Amino acid sequence: MVEFDLALPDRLKVEGRSGKVFLRRWAEQFLPKDHLWSKKKGFTVPVGAWLRGERMAQLVVACQGHAAFQGIEVASLLARHASKGDETTFVWALLQYGLWHERFVQGRAGTLHGWVAVV
């Protein structure tokens, strides 16, 4: 497939500001044209929803005593987020740091990795 695509002339790959022209034209027989030729649309990840309710309670338990957070006051941040819900960015960064610490410092996937499976 890659060799086929690379062998195509540029006029079949790009037209104006649109890319994947050959693929889009081929797909017109299966999908609506307005869908194929529309601008890219972003999407959001429901991180805020993931960090509420039971999942948040599970994250609090997973962070308690975690090696990555020794000497860091995590409980107050998590409690503030649980009560107000306005610390999503910081809680998400905290989770990512904990996952990184488990994998690259401790050399394993531990309690936070298990929490991610819940999401």
N, C-alpha and C positions, 0 to 999 in steps of 0.2 A: 504494500500500500504506500509506504514511504517512497520507494523508488518510483512508483507510478506518479505520485504527486510531484516529486522533484523533477520528473521528466516533462511535466506540463509546461507549455509556454506561459510567460508571465501574464499575458492578456487573459488567460483562463484562471489565474490565481487572484489577480487584483484588478478591480475596475473602479476608477475614481477613488473614493475613500472606503470602498467595500472590499473586504477580503473573502477568501474561500468561495470565489465566484463559481467555479466548476461544481463544487459540492452543493452550493445553494441551488443552482440551476437543476442539478440532478434531483435534489430533494423536493423540488416544486411539484413533482408528480405524486408526492405523498403528504406534504404539509402545506398549509395555507401560505401564499406568497407574502402576505403582510407580516406573518410571523417570522419567516426566513430572512426578510430584508429589513426588519426593524432594528433600531439601535440596541446596543447591549443594555441590559438592565441589571442593576446590582441586586443583591439580596442581603438580608441581615441574619445574623445568628442570634437565637433567643437566649443569650447569656443571662440577661436579667431574670428571665423565667427560670433558668436552671439554678440560679442562686437564691431561691426562695423555698420556703416550706420545709418539707422533709429532706430534700437534697441539701439544703443549707445546714440543717441539723447534723446530717451525716458528714458534711465537710468540717464542721466544728469539731466533731469527735475525731475525725482523721487527723486534724491539725494539732490536737492536744498532744504534747509530748513529742511531736515530730522533730527529728534531728535538724531539719532545715530551719526550724523556727526557734531554736534555743536562743534565749536572750532577747527575743523580739516579742513585744506585747501584741500577740495576734488576737487574743480573746476579745479585747475591747473593739478592735476593728470589725471583727465578725459580728459582735453583738450590736454595734452601731448599724451595720449593714442590715442585720436581721430586723431591727426595729424601724429603721428609716428607709432602707432599700436604696440609699444614694451612694453607696461605695462599690458599685459593681466593677468599675474599672480596676480599683485597687485590689478587690478580692480576687478577680480573675488573674491579675498579675501575680498575686500571692500564690495562687494555685499553680500557675505555670512555673514559678520559681521552685515550689515544692516538688513538682514533677521532674524538673531539671535536676534538682539536688539528688532525688532518689536515683535517677538514671546515671548521672555522670560523677557524682561525688560518692554515693553509697554503692554504685554499681548494681543496682537492682530496681525492680518496680515494686513498690510497697503499697502502703495504705492509701496514698493519694491516687495511685494508678487504679486501685480498686474503686475509688470514688468516681473516677472518670467513666468507668464502665457503667455506672448507674445512670449517668447523663445520657 
